[in-house]
Amino acid sequence: DAGVRSKAWYAATCDRKTAEDALYRSNKDGSFLIRKSSGQDSRQPYTLVVFYNRRVYNIPIRFIESTRQYALGREKSGEERFDSVAEIVENHQRTSLVLIDSQNNTKDSTKLRYIVRVS
């Protein structure tokens, strides 16, 4: 199960709207949680939800069957791959995560700083 079940940042039964509402309430740059993806697709099992600059970003977490690893967003050359979802979180608590706003075509970056719990 990608090592997510026991983690404070994993909101198992949370849908997109609930996650976004919780992050807007937190209103802290770098607030985050991970939820199951809406589509329940085995190739994209989870979504990383991040709050930054008054916006919520839903970033797909892909499962790469051939290597049994995980990666963020759309497939790209030279992308970072991780052995677990927990490794993605740990990595981006130390190093900034690039946030791409596809509507305005702007880039920001933040570290994952505050775990948001969905009640």
Order of alpha helices (4+ residues) and beta strands (2+ residues): beta-alpha-beta-beta-beta-beta-alpha-beta-beta-beta
